[in-house]
Amino acid sequence: MEQFNKEIKVGTEKKRFQFTKIRNIDGVKFFITTTDEEKKPMSFSMKKNKIGEWSLLPGSLRWLYDIKTELADAIVEAQPA
């Protein structure tokens, strides 16, 4: 299991996101944890879509879609070349 952290600006604050790479029979996905606006722990996942881009899995909170590009960029940057 590979892990990394990334701070991403959400609105006016920076939040720390912890990414954990998980491999299973469906391929690779990232399990991501952070805190919500009330500082409560929360988690969600991202997986490559049919065109090879990292996308949020259905059911993710709406505000995560606002930073989807930053989340996907963090995954791409952390992958070995």
Secondary structure, DSSP 8 states (H G I E B T S, - for coil): -EEEEEEEEETTEEEEEEEEEEEETTEEEEEEEEE-TTS-EEEEEEEE-TTS-EEE-TT--HHHHHTHHHHHHHHHHHS--
